Amino acid sequence: MWLSSVFLKTLRDYRIAILGWGIGMGLVVVSPMASVSTLITTPEAREQLASLAANFAWNADVVAVTTIGGYATWKIGVFIFLIAIWPLLAGSRMLRGEEDRGSLDVLLSLPRPRMRVAVEKLAAMWTALLAMGLLIGLVVFAGGRKFGGEFGLGDALLFGLNLALVCAVFGSLALLISQFTQERGPAAGWTAGLLLLFIVLDMVRRVVSNSEWISRVSPIYYYNLSKPLVPGYGVNAGAMVFLLALAVLLGGAAVWLFARRDVGGTVPLPRWLRLPERTASRALPVRDWSLRSVYARGLGMIAMPTLWWTLGIAGFAGWMVFVVQLMEERLSSLLSSSPTMIDLIKNLGGGDAGVNAGFLSAMFFFLPLFLMAFAVTQVNGWSADEQDGRLELVLAAPQRRTWVLLGRFAALGTATVVIAVITLLASAAAAAAAGLNLDSGNLAAATLGMIPLGLLVAAIGYLAAGWLRTAADTGLLSFVLAAWFFISFIGPELSWPDSTLRLSAFYYYGTPLLHGLQLTSVLSVLGVTALALGVGTLRFSRKDIGV
Amino acid sequence: MAAIIEAEGLTKSYGSKRGIADVSFQVEEGEVFGFLGPNGAGKTTTIRLLMALLRADSGSGRIAGLDCWERSLEIKRLVGYMPGEPALDPNLTGGQILEYFAHLRGGVDQAYLKQLIKRFDLDTSRKFRQYSTGNKRKVVLIQAFMHRPRLLILDEPTSGLDPLNQQEFDHMVKEARDEGRTVFLSSHVLSEVEKTCTRVGIIRDGSLVRIGDVAEVKAIKRYEITITFANPISAETFKTVEGVIEAEALNHGHGVRLAMQGPADAVIKAAARYPVVSLTSYEPSLEDIFLRYYEANGQPAKEAGHVA
């Protein structure tokens, strides 16, 4: 049945993503509900929380943040970027990815109009997004029940639908852009860039007064007009219809262009929009450093993603360091009236330190999470190389399998070190600029201390790649990462035993911004990393390649 | 001459799926050996076992006396390998790919590399993803030859190459043979094997069904002779003649088509008793021999085995 049409076959291809992304993103929305449910027990605490949230108004509209649904809506503000990643990737690879693989030639040789093939594929992506929205809605509803949310099942489903609609816009945008690019990577990159731009444009109205007209350009603005989880706020039907119309318009334009262009070619851009053509050299790149070894090649492959992740992680750390001083007064007030908030800061940030350091420490908890997510994406590349046969010739060269694996691992390790060091420098520079006095040793421990966690995830990924195919390996790593995050984020709130908390890698990161480097913990993580890498290397050196 | 490749009872399965079973053969140093078989017969599995990309369930493979699995690193220094389905980094140019593998191998003569690029007229400035199938194969072919290996293991090397480049490939194989190097190539293009190889092995359903000189394989051929006579002659006359398997009358008895195996001497002598207008013998290509091993009834040829 699932192979009886292009629509069903494409939907079948999305089945793991629907489950994984739907439930995973649902849990992302639920996680702040868990923390806020115990945070808003007194009127004073609620007032202070609202006051604190106002300092982060750039992130999202501050509406009823002292309610479970309102807090979750506010908290996931810029996380829309995370949620939109899947449709962005799916849209960019829907047609262009198949063209890259050459499989579209076969599909289009069937007696079926090209337009119909594209429409069926697009419809499958939208259906997948609706299914994800449904799952997100159900998980959010369950989370609301658990933590005392004030919204009903209908509200939760509308929340999922609103997410699905904005995701459909960016999936369709990626599909449209992919008609102009030769490869799917640039299409995904351009769409991600536009997504970021639209998020920032939506922020403008919250930071600069009388600038709402600028934000109206952004689809995120229309997404944010609906807040079904906020009691009494509801949805803006016009905004939702607008998002739907925009998705249809963008998707329709993409399909229309696809039906008229060469397969494997691109829609020609106007001359003034084209990049200047580079004169390709036929000379052999004898001096190219990135071709000198497996390690160097690994660095070359990872350079561009490393740059973007560095900007994101270092930017986040620098920004948090910079703004924490500005919020000190309100944070102090909130902490003094809310023992629960103190607990939260303690759980994440640790200790009984001052406001700034404690809050910053809690925010720095996210740094290793981001670095580990980076490691997951790069392990995916290693696994895909083997699965797609790209290691075959490398292993036919006189290179030991062990060194091939270790070379690639070392390149990833180097990237994690670069990200951590630049994060350290950005944080130190931000602290100096803001006049914030941070212990330089602890700051170094907080930033460089995430390196072992990045390496741990990479090592586990390399180990699992010895048995699992790419999708399963990436899925497993993502699940492990989400589980660790949940254990450390929610576990202390629920008073889980220490033995359970120790199962999370974040436990061993500790609170270095306050307490410096915990050598035993770092050595433990490095020990497990070495073990995983050792077993992974042994497995790789003995396994059948590409089977 | 000593054997450079020795396979002894090589067996590999993929779970419940068949790979190869008990494959044994030897390839002498300096010869060009053709490895024939249809898709899925086990050619690539055998080659990947020799290249230590797979580990044999049982049996052993040796190259230059070294165990393929245990001493794979030393073996790879001796070997130039071309996989059947080249997959390389799509974002690297042809030039970058060749330089990368030149670095991984070490000691590649840049002048010789440029010469190979020129011979195949390869545009090295394009990204691998932008190459046509033929050009992708050229890149992989050049990387297999560029370090002048003692042994070339090539999995369906000319698939996708245009006739001019196939000709260039034939020249390169001949040059390699003249220089005393060994070529092991798999193919299902029989004319190619006939043209370039000195010996051939035929693999079917994971088992080696025949191995021998190209000429010897052809000698066990079933071939045809068509004789036209001035007067009608009964086909029955030839049915009992030595070497005749089948006899069929043509042109109302004025001719006969004989399916033959073995020497034609007895048939020639029998035909000489009548006035012969013409006699033609149809020389089978390896294609015909090959097809015979894969007849629809699935029975292996009764004479299968080592003839060398």
Chai-1 contact restraints between the chains, C-beta under 6 A:
chainA,res_idxA,chainB,res_idxB,connection_type,confidence,min_distance_angstrom,max_distance_angstrom,comment,restraint_id
A,A280,B,S125,contact,1.0,0.0,6.0,A-B,restraint_1
A,S281,B,S125,contact,1.0,0.0,6.0,A-B,restraint_2
A,R282,B,T124,contact,1.0,0.0,6.0,A-B,restraint_3
A,R282,B,S125,contact,1.0,0.0,6.0,A-B,restraint_4
A,L284,B,G95,contact,1.0,0.0,6.0,A-B,restraint_5
A,L284,B,E99,contact,1.0,0.0,6.0,A-B,restraint_6
A,P285,B,G95,contact,1.0,0.0,6.0,A-B,restraint_7
A,P285,B,Q96,contact,1.0,0.0,6.0,A-B,restraint_8
A,P285,B,E99,contact,1.0,0.0,6.0,A-B,restraint_9
A,L291,B,Q96,contact,1.0,0.0,6.0,A-B,restraint_10
A,L291,B,E99,contact,1.0,0.0,6.0,A-B,restraint_11
A,L291,B,Y100,contact,1.0,0.0,6.0,A-B,restraint_12
A,L291,B,H103,contact,1.0,0.0,6.0,A-B,restraint_13
A,R292,B,H103,contact,1.0,0.0,6.0,A-B,restraint_14
A,D388,B,A87,contact,1.0,0.0,6.0,A-B,restraint_15
A,G389,B,A87,contact,1.0,0.0,6.0,A-B,restraint_16
A,R390,B,A87,contact,1.0,0.0,6.0,A-B,restraint_17
A,E392,B,P83,contact,1.0,0.0,6.0,A-B,restraint_18
A,A396,B,M51,contact,1.0,0.0,6.0,A-B,restraint_19
A,A396,B,Y81,contact,1.0,0.0,6.0,A-B,restraint_20
A,A397,B,L104,contact,1.0,0.0,6.0,A-B,restraint_21
A,A397,B,R105,contact,1.0,0.0,6.0,A-B,restraint_22
A,P398,B,L73,contact,1.0,0.0,6.0,A-B,restraint_23
A,P398,B,K76,contact,1.0,0.0,6.0,A-B,restraint_24
A,P398,B,R77,contact,1.0,0.0,6.0,A-B,restraint_25
A,Q399,B,L104,contact,1.0,0.0,6.0,A-B,restraint_26
A,R400,B,L73,contact,1.0,0.0,6.0,A-B,restraint_27
A,D544,B,L54,contact,1.0,0.0,6.0,A-B,restraint_28
A,I545,B,L53,contact,1.0,0.0,6.0,A-B,restraint_29
